[in-house]
Each structure stands twice: as structure tokens, then as C-alpha cells.
Amino acid sequence: MAINYIHIISLKKQMGLFSKIGFVALLAISLASCKKDFLQDGSITDGAITGEQVWKNDAYARGVLNSAYFHVPEGFSIDGGGGMLASGTDEAVNSGINATMSIFTNGTWGPVRTVDDEYSNLYDGLRKVNLFLENLPNAEIIPTDGLTAAEDKSRLEGQAYFLRASLHFELVKRYGAITLAPRVFSREENLNLPKNTYKECVDFIVADCDRAVATNIPVFTRETTANKFAWRTGDYGRATKTAAMGVKSRLLLYAASPQFAAQSGVTWQQAADAAKAIIDLNVHSLRTNYANVFNFGADSYNVEVLFATRAQNRNDIEQQQAPISFDGANGRTNPTQEMVDAFETANGRLITDPANTQYSESNPYLNRDPRLGLTINHNGRIFKGRAVQTFVGGADGLNRNINATKTGYYMRKFLSEAATWNQQSNTLARRPWVVQRYAEILLNYAEALNEAQGIAAVTEVLRVVNLIRARSGVGMPALQTTNPAGNGYVALTQVAIRERIHNERRVELCFEGHRFYDVRRWQQGELFLNKPVTGMRITIDGSGAIFYDRFTVENRVFQPKNNLYPFSQNTVNRQPALIQNTGY
């Protein structure tokens, strides 16, 4: 009986740096994912097979590559209980009692108390990719989709290079400099290896991104009549040229930022050029209506998506994140008042702007950026046909039960209103985790270009940001520098424009996992993360008058060492040459 690859991956997460797992376990994984259609269920045969047989069998060989995709982390639940990276930042608080996510923020984060430790998982994935790359030249691949054998092998090779770049980047963004895995390491080798330099890591990942782009992988995901240039429906979730370019764009943006620039040698202009290369291809665009960006289903891999993980039919996201009065949901991710305050008013001004006459503390959700109501369930917001009640005493209010919001808010982003849970018969919604989307690329470009050229590039910088603000469902006034009394005004300085780009990124990409790394690469962790986070206590008196009172929810701790993840003590014990990150 074939072994389910998900069980194998779960067991393998307990293993060390370079997995010593042999072909028997690896091929058991492949058996469950060996069909040519991407990551479908089923197996071909039972019994032991040799490594040589794997590469002489088209389905087995493809199964090795297919299984590597499962090592790309997703962000819906990084603790297994609905915890999202947002709760490790000033975006949100986790409602769970003694939530694992609090390790990020309460000063206990360290080598023996880790969270989001994907170290072994990512190296296990790298081992599979390297096995595939080393054996692909002699593998007996049966061409598909009208491709020649050489074209199909090139397409497979491109996916492998993309995955190797992506998995390395997932390590680098967490730990900084790491030990590169450019090949398969054998069990006979000395695996007590030191880190490569940060620059070596960046250069290697960039090279793999460029290698992927140079192969025959499709340019984009969406199926067209020219199938050599796009994936067919059954293959959505695979690598594309623009996905590889997207990894390069994010990597260079991080590498050019204050946290890493001295180590990487990467310039802001290089980061701007990497994002601009994607824009210039003109194959991606913003989804017409922001309300539909995360409206998953048949259109999960839409024109805005550069790369997303495999799609699954599920309702656990809603069950973990919806307000508590909705069929016993857990309401795990509670946006902070700081996150709510980041949304501008409808006139395109920050609520802290002294010239902003549109914001009212007695009616704080009126006349706000529409993205507020599309990403956060606040009091009175309609969800699944009825109003959310976060006021004290309301069905979703503070202290209502052990899962109730701690901040007065619940996350709305990613939730499907069609999904049901805790019913006799439940409805699932099909969705992936979107790793990269075009809005991020536009923001990468705007940020890097502003840093590289300052106000000399202000016209182009604001043009790109305003594409995001102008789309249907958002409709925010364009940022402009010429009329101080007008809507969307921003002072004509590099610093002022930087702050608005940072805020636009905070709002547009909220809860998608960016804020955690953005504040670190900007070296602003002590500014934003080393202070209390607040919520909103809403009370209603006997006359029906509503009162809004900000209150402290949690005190937060951030130290300079927290700019990087700690290597777990088990990892350092196995690999002393790695050397623990500074401060841990």
C-alpha cells in the first residue's frame, strides 16, 4: 500500500539539516503524487522500487518534483491552529489562550522556544529538488502538451530552479545568511557546514531565478490557446517565468533595504529594475475589483497572481478566523487598532493628518478607505448576511467567550462567505495561498525607485502607487504633490513619499505576511513592535449612544536580535559550524 506523502512530510520535519531519508521514503512520497496532472491523488503501484527505476519511469520522476511543491510554506495557519504571521506584528493579536504566536512578541523567542520553524522542511524540499535536477538529464520523460522531449525537460528544469530559489529565499528571509544547498549531500559527507555569506546567498538565488526564466516554463499561469506559454487548468500552482522574476524582485528589495544592504551590495536601482522587468512584460495586471482579489474559486489563479500554492477544498480558514457568533468560529486573528488606523479616510488623507476634517472619533468607520471593510470585520460590518457585533455584550464582543476578539476586530480578508462549518453538511471553498501578486510588484518598484532616485522619479513613483489606489472597489484619490489643500496630498520630499509608500504597502498587503519582514528590513522593529498594541472597546448606553474607547491589549517586546529568526537549539547542536544568529 502506497504511503501518503503528507504523512511522510510531517515525519520529515523532525529530521535535520540535510535529510538522510533514502529513496524508499522519497519514492513513497512520489507514489502518491505521480500523475502528470499536478498533485492529484492516486498511485501507480505498490512495493519497493529502486532509484534507477524512478528515473526510468515518467510518472515517478515527475512525482519527485511534484512533491517538492508541498514544501513551499503557506500562511493561513503557521501554528496549526489558525495563527498567522500578522499576529507577530502590529497588524493583529491572536485570540487563543497561551497562543504560540505570542512567542514572537513577548520576549521569549529563542533557540529553545521557536515558532514558524520551517528549517528542516525547507531543506527537505531542497534535497528533492536537487535530486530531480541531478537526475533529470538521464530521466526517461514522456513529452506532454505537444512539447518535444527537450522542451518538456526544460519546462521541468525551470520548475526545479524556481523551487530551489523559492525554498532558499524562504530560509534567507527568516535567518539571513544560511548554508546553501546547491546539490544533493550524501549521508557519508561531513554535514557540519558553515553558513555562506549573505551576498553568496543572494547571488545564488538570483542565478537560480534567472536560470528558471531561461527555460521553457510558461510565462504565466492562466490557460490560453497557446499552451506552451501558460499552464493548463490542472497545472495551476506550478512555476512560471513571472513567478521566478517575482522571487528575484522580492529578494533584491530585501537585500537593498537598510537591514541587508551593507552585506549584499545590492542597490535600490537593481531592486527597481527587477520589479520593472515584470511590469514591462505586460502579462499581469491588477484585478479589476479589489473585492475579488481573494474571492477564491474557479478564478483563484487570476491575472493578478504571479504564484500561489496548490488549491485545496477547505473551510478551516473560515472556522479558525470568522467572528465567534458565526457557527462557533474561533476568531483567531484580531486586527489591532494600529492596523485600523493605517487606513486613510476617503479623501486620501491619513487620520493623523491635522488637515483631515473627514475623520470622526465618534464614528470612526465612516468615510474610510474601502479596503478597511474588505479586510477587517469591524462592528456593524455585514458578514455572511448579518452585522458583526463587537460591542461589549454583542454576540462577537470582548470577553464573550474564550475565543472572542481581544481587540474589538476580526480579520475578514481571505474568508469565503460561501464556506460553512460545524454543520451536519458543510460547504468547502477552493483556494490556494497567494505567495506573490502584481500589487506587490508595483509597490516593490515604487519603493525601490523612490529610494534610488528620490523626487526626480516622483511622477513615475506616484503613477504606479496610484494604479493600486484607483482600481474598482478601492477608488481612493490619487496621491499628489501639487495641491496642499487637495485630496491625497503628500509633501514633495523623498521622506514623505517613502512614508506613504510604506503605508500603502501596509494597507494593501495586510495579513499576507509582508509586514513582519518589512519592518525588519526597514530597521523599524523597535519603532513599531516594541510597544503596546491597542484595540477598540465599544459600548452602547441605554439611549443607544455609541462610545469608542481605545485600550491596551498587549505589551509587546522587540529586541534587535529579533530582526532574524533564531536557529533552533537542535539544529545548532547537529551543526555547530552554523553559528547561532547574534543575540540568541
N, C-alpha and C positions, 0 to 999 in steps of 0.2 A: 504494500500500500504506500503510495507516494506521501512524503511528509509535506505538510503545508509550510510554505516559505515564510509566512508571517510568524509562525512559532519558532522557526529557526532564527529569524532576525531578532526576535525577542531574547532568545537564549544567547545569541552572539553579542548582544550589548553588554553582557557581563564579562566579555573577554578583553584582552589587552590591546596594545597599540596596533601591531600588525597581526591580524587574526591568523592563528595557526590552523584554522579549520581546513581540512583536506577536501579533496574532490568529492568524497562521499556525501558530506553535508551540503557542499555547494551545489552539487548536481541534484540533490533532493529539492533544493530551492528551485532550480531550473525546471524540474519536472512539473511543478505546479504553475509555471508561468511561461510555458514553452510555445504556445501557439503564436502564429505570426501576427494575429490581431493583438493589439497592445494590451498586455496584462489581463487577459481573460482567464477565467477559471478553467480547470481541467488538467489532465495529464495524459501522457502517451503510453507509458509503460511502467512496470514495477521491476524491482530487482536492482542489483548492483551493476553499475556501468563504469567503464574506465575513462580516464581523462582523454585518451585518444579517441574513444567513441564519441565523446561530446563534440569535438570539433569536426567530426565527420558526419554529424547529424545537424541539419539546418535548424530544426526546432530547438534542439538542446543548446546550440551555440547562441541563438538569439535569446534563449531563456536566461543565459548568464547576464547579458546586457539588460534585459527587461528587469531582472531582479535588482539591479543596481539603482534603478529609479526610485525604489522604495526607501532608499537611504537619504533622499532629499527631505529635510525636515519640513513639517508644516506647522502653522502657528495657532490652530484652533484650540489646542489643548496640550501645552507642553509639560504639564504635570500629571496628565491622565485624568484630571478632574475638572477640566474646563478652564484652567489657569492660562492666561495669555500674557505675552511679554509686556503688554501695556501696563499690567499691574506692578511691574518692576520699574515703572517710570511715574512721572506726574500726570500721566493720562488717566490712570484708574487705580482702584483698590479692589482686591479680591475679597469677596464676601465670606469665604469659607473660614470656619474656625481653625485657628493654627494653620492657615494656608501655607503650603510650600512656597508660594510666590513671595511671601513676606521675607524669605531669606535674602532676597535681593536688596531689601530696603531697611532691615532692622539692625544691621551691623554685625550679623553672624555669618555672613557669606565667607566661605573659606575652603581650604582643601578637604576638610572632613565634613563639610556641610555645603554640598553643591546643589545646583538646580540647573535645568536645561543642559545637562552634561551629555552632549552628543558625540563626545570624543571617540569612543570605540565604534559607535555606529557609523561615523563618517569614515574612519579608516577601514572598516569592513567594506564599505561601499567602494572605496578607492582600490582595495585589493581586487574586487570583482572586475572593476573597470580595467585595471592593468592586466589581469588575466585575459580579458577579452582582447585588448589591444595587442598583446604579445602573440596570441594565437589566431587572430583574425586573418593574417596573410595566408595561412595554410588551411583555414577552415573551409569546409565544403558548403558554401552558401548557395541556396537556390534563389535566383533573382525573382523579384515581385514587382508589381505595378508597372510592368512594361520596361523596367530598367535592364541594362546589361549587368552581367556579374560584377564588372568593375565599378559601375555606378552604384549598385546596391551595397557593395563592400565599402565604398567611400561614404555612403549615407550612414552606415552602421558606425564607421570610424568617427564620423563627425559627432554622432550622439555620444560616443565614448569620450571624446575630447571635451565636449561640453560638460558632461557629468564630472570628469576629473577636475575641470576648472571650478565647477559649482561646489563640489564637495570640499576642495581645498579652500575656496573662499569662505564657506561656512565655518571652517576651522579658524582661518585668519581673522575674520571679523570678531570672533569670540576671544581668541587667545593672543592675537598679534602674531609674532613670529612663531612658526611651528616647524616640525620636521616634515619636509616634503616627501611624498611617496610617488616618485616618478616611474616606478617599476614594481614588479612582484618581489617581495622579500621572502626568502626561504626560511624554514624553521632552523636550518643549520647555521644561519648567519648570526652575528652579534647584533642584536636589535636595540642595544643600549646606545641610541643615536642622539646626537645633539640637535638643537634647533638650527635650521637655516636662518640667515638674516631676513629681516622683514623685506628688504629690497629683493632678495633672491626669491622670496615667496611671491611678491607682486609680479616680478618678471616672468616667473614660471606660469602663473595663472593667465597673464596676458598672452603669453605664447600659445597656451592651450586654447584660449578663446579664438585667437587668430587661426590656429590650425583647424578648429571646428568650422569657422566661416569659409575656409578654403576648400572644404569638402563638398559633397553632394547633398548635404542635408537641405531640406526645403527652406525657403526664405521665411515663410510664416506658417501659421497653423491652419487657418481656415481653408477648407477644401475648395478647389476651383476646378475648372475643366482641364487645366494643365497640372496634373498631379505630381509632376516632378518638382514643382515649386511650392507645394503645400501638402500638409498631411491630410489624409482622408479621415472621416469621422472616427473610425475605430482606432486611429492612432493619435488622437488628440492627447496632449500631455507629453509628447516627445519633444526633443530639442529642435530648435530652428536656428537659422543664421542670426536672426534678430535677438533671440534669447541669449546666444553666446555673446553678441555685442552688448546686450544688457548687463551681463555679468561684468564685462570689461568696464562698462560705464560706471557701475556702482563701485567697483574695486578702485578705479582711478579717482573717483570722487572722494572716497575714504582716504586713499593714500595721499591725496593732495591737501587734505584737511590738517589743521594745526596738530592734532594728536600724532600724525604719522609722517608729515611732510619731510621732516629732517632725516628720517630713516629711509624713506622711499625714493627721494629725489624726484618725485612726480610733481609736475606743476599744475596749477589750476587750468592753464590753457590746454594741457593734454587732456584733462578731465572734460573740459568743454568740448574739445574736438571729438572725443569718444561718444558723447551724447549726440552731438550734431550729426555724426555719421549715421545714426539710426534715423534721425529726423529727415535727413536728406534722401533716404531710401524711399520715403513717401509710401510705405506699405501699411503703417499703423496710423491710427487717429484716435481721438477721444471718442468714447461712446457718446452718441448724441445727447442722451439724457442721463444725468448723474444718478438719478433714482434707479437706473437699470444697470449700473456698473457691476453691482453684486447681486443682481437678480438672476440667480443661477437656474440652470435647467438645460434646455436644448441649446441655449446660446452661451454656455459657460465660457467657451473659448472664443470670445468676441474680438472685434477688431482692436480693442484697447489692450488685450492681454498679449504680452510677449512670451511669458512662460507661466504655466500653472501645473500643479501636480496632477496625478491621475484623479479622475472624478469618482466619487462614491455616492451611493444612495444612503442617506443618513438623516437622522433627526436629533442626534446627540448635541449638535451645536445649539439648537433651539432649547432643548431640555436643560442644558447647562447654563445658557445665557439669558433666556427670556425672563421678564418680571415674574415674581413668585406666584401671583394670583392666576397666572395662565397655566392651568393644569399641573400645578406643583412643580414648576420650573425652579432651577437653583439660583438664577440671577447672579452668576459668579463675578462677571466683570462690571464693576461700578465706576463709571466715569467720575472724575474729580471736578470740583468747581473750577479749578485751574484750567482743565480741558474745555469746559463750557465757556469760560471767559475768553478763550482764544478765538472764538467765532465772532466775527465782526457784526456790526449792525448792517441793515440793508443798504445804508448809504455808503458802505465801503470803508468805514472808519472803525478803528479798534474801540472797544468800550472804555478804555483808559484815556482816549484822546480827549483833552479838555474842550475841544471844539465840537465834540459829538453831542448833539442835542437829542438824538433819537433813542438812546438807551435809557431805560427806566428801571430803577432798582425795585420798584413796586410791581412791575410787570416784565420781568427780565427775559422772557422768551418771545416777546413781541418784537417784530421788525428785526429779525436776526437772519444771518446767512442761512439759506435753506438747508445747507449741509448739516446744521445743528440737528434739525428734526429728522434727518435721514440717517444719522449715525448714532443718535442718543435718544433713548426713551426717557423723556422728562415728564414731569407732572402734566397731565392733560393731553399728552400726545396720544393719538389714536394708533393702536397696535392690534392687529387681528380683529378689527371692527369695534373695539371699545377703548375708552380712555385709560391710560395708565394712571394709577393713584399713588403717588409717592408722598402725599401729605401725611402728617402724623395722624395715625388712626385709619389711613387709607389701606386698601387691600394690598398695596405693594409698598407701604410706608416703612419708615425706620422702625426697627425692633419688632416688626410684625411676627417674624419667626427667626430661627437661627440662620436662614439663608437670605433674609431681607437685605436690601441695599444698605450699605454703610454710608453712602454719600448723598442719597436722595435721587440717584440716577441709575439707569440700567443701559447697557450697550444695546444698540439696535442694528448696527452695521453687521452684515453677513447673514442676518436672520431671514429665513423664508417664512412668510405668513401662510404659506400653503402646508407647511410641515405640521404634523400633530404628534403628540407623545402622551404616554400614560393613559392611553385609551385601549379599549378592547381590540380595536383595529386601527393601527397608526398609518399615517401618510409620511413617506420619506421624500426628501428633496435631494436632487443630484447636484453635487458641487465639488470643485477642487479647492485647494488653497492657492490663491493667486500670488505667485512669487514676484513677478515683475509685470508692471503695466505702464502704458505710454505716459500717463500723467507724471509718474516718477521720472521718466527720461526727460520730459520737458523741465521739470524742477531741477534735475541734475544739471542740465545745460544752463538754466538761468543762474543758478547759484555759482557754478564754476566760472561762467563768463563775467559775472559781476565781480568776482574776486580777482579774475585775471586782468580785466580791463577797466573796472570802475565805471564812472559816469560816462566815459567815452562810448560805452556799449549800452547805455541806459535804454535807448529806443528798442533795441533787439531784446534786451532782458525783459522789459515790461511787456513787449508784444507776446512773448512766449508765456509768461505768467498769466496774462490776460486771456489767453486761449482757454485755460482751465477755468477761470472765473466766469467766462462768458457763456459756457455751454448751458444747454437747456437743463432745467432743474436746479441750477445754481443762479445764474443771471446776476452775479454780483457786478457792481460798477468797476470799470477798468481802473487799475492803478495809474495815476498820472501825476506829473511833477510840475505842472504849469499853473494850476489854479488853487491856491491855498484854501479858498473857501468852498471848493467844489468837492463832489463825491469822489472817494478813492484817492484823495490827495496823499502823496508821500514826498517828503523833502528830497531835493536833488543832491543827495550825498550817497556815497558808497555804503556807509554805515546804515543809514535809514533804509536804503533799498535792501541791504542784507537782512535787516530785521524783519522786513515784510516778506521776503522770500522764505526765511525760516518759519514765519508764522503760517504762511500759505502751505508750506510743507507739513507743518504740524496739524493743520485742519484737514487738508485733502487726504493725507495718508494716515490719519489717526487709526489706531488699533491694528495696523498692518505690520507692526514690528519695527518700524523705522525710527521712532522717537528714541528708543533705547540706545541705538547706536549713534544717532545724530547728535545728541547732547554730549556724548563722549568724544566723538571726533571733533566737535567744535570746542572741546575742553571747557564745557559749561556745566558739567555734572554737579560741581559744588554750588553753582548758582541756582539750578533748578531742582536738584534731587536731594540736597542736604537741608531740607526744611520741611515743616509740616505740610500735609495736603489737607484740603478742606472739602466740605460738602455743603448742601443746602437743606436746612430744616424748614419745612413749610407747614404752617399752622393755619387753621381756619376757625374764627371765633363764631359765636352764636348768631351774629348778624350776617355771616357769610363773607366777612372781610378776610383777605388772604395776607399773611405776613411771611416774609422771606428773611431768614437769618443764616448767615454763613457761620459754620462751626468747624473746629479742628477735628479731623477724622483720625489721622495717624501722624506721629512724628517720624520723620524719615532720616536715615543716616547714609551719607555718601562720603567715601574717602578716596583719595587719589588712586589707591591700588584698585579700586572698583572700576576703573576705566577698562580693565581687561578681566576676563574670567580667570579664576584660579584653576590650575590643573589639579585634578583630584589627587589625594594622597596615594591612592592605589596606583595611579598612573606614574607618579614620581617615584614610588618605590620600585616599580618594574623598570623604569627608565630614568635612572638618576642623572644621566647626562643631559636630559631635557632642561633641567633647572627651572624651578618654580618661578612664576611671574612675580615681579618686585612687590614686596609688601605683604605677601601671604605667607 
